[in-house]
Structures are given as C-alpha cells and as structure tokens.
C-alpha cells in the first residue's frame, strides 16, 4: 500500500493504535482480573493518558442517550457529552456518577461497526461492540467486568 503522505500514514497508524487500545481494554475487562503486577487501570489514569483524536472532532454536543447500566442508572435517558468524527469518538455520561467512554469504528467486525469501552469514577468498566443504523445512530451492547449487560443507544448527531 502506498500512502500519499507521511501525515496520512501517521493518521492511519494512530487510528489502528486506538482500535488496538480499545481491544486490549476489552480483553483486560473480560477476564484478566486475577493477574498480578502492573498498575490497575483507573478512571483518573484513563483521563490522564487520553490521546488527542486522530482527526479533529466534527461533533461536539450534549445529547440525551438511552443507557442501561447500574453504574450510571436505570434504563432511561441521561445527558451525555459527545465528541466525535467519522472514525472515533469520546462520550461522557452524566448519571449517578460520571462515566467516560471511547469508541472506534472498525467495519472489519461485520456485523458490528466498532468497539467501545466505558470507565466510571468508581473504576467500574464495561466494553462491547456497536452497530450504526441506517439513520446514523449507534446501538451498543456489551458487559461489565461482573457480567452485567450494558446497552446504550445514541441518536444521530447531525
């Protein structure tokens, strides 16, 4: 594959790096809790090491998001701050506690369109996959480290 410029190659590598980070976080969340050594991933560490987006965010809005996870609250609509571009996004949920999430598109995961991970202020985690519907909204499903089912639905952001 020949890239048009070094900038394009760097952006592609950074995008792949983010997808790998989310995948690694999912693996860590789904069964490696018995490992010893190294530092535990915490909400504050996650925020402290956040990288800038691969491309500038084109969406920056507060929206209502339907969420079902006991760490945020019962299934209902919560305010969420959405920042996204066509490849990735960040989301902060404001429910019982503030939870921070990231998602990245990966159309090679058919029928899913990408992966997501959420960490809350009490250091609880959840991760899963999402699908983009015909209108451009996101339907996400997954589980937390205790096996609790987690879902959220985000209407199109345009």
C-alpha positions, 0 to 999 in steps of 0.5 A: 500500500502506498500512502500519499503522505507521511501525515496520512500514514501517521493518521492511519497508524494512530487510528489502528493504535486506538482500535488496538487500545480499545481491544486490549481494554476489552480483553483486560475487562473480560477476564484478566482480573486475577493477574498480578503486577502492573498498575490497575487501570483507573478512571483518573489514569484513563483521563490522564493518558487520553490521546488527542483524536486522530482527526479533529472532532466534527461533533461536539454536543450534549445529547440525551442517550438511552443507557442501561447500566447500574453504574450510571442508572436505570434504563432511561435517558441521561445527558451525555457529552459527545465528541466525535468524527467519522472514525472515533469518538469520546462520550461522557455520561452524566448519571449517578456518577460520571462515566467516560467512554471511547469508541472506534469504528472498525467495519472489519467486525461485520456485523458490528461497526466498532468497539467501545469501552466505558470507565466510571469514577468508581473504576467500574468498566464495561466494553462491547461492540456497536452497530450504526443504523441506517439513520446514523445512530449507534446501538451498543451492547456489551458487559461489565467486568461482573457480567452485567449487560450494558446497552446504550443507544445514541441518536444521530448527531447531525 
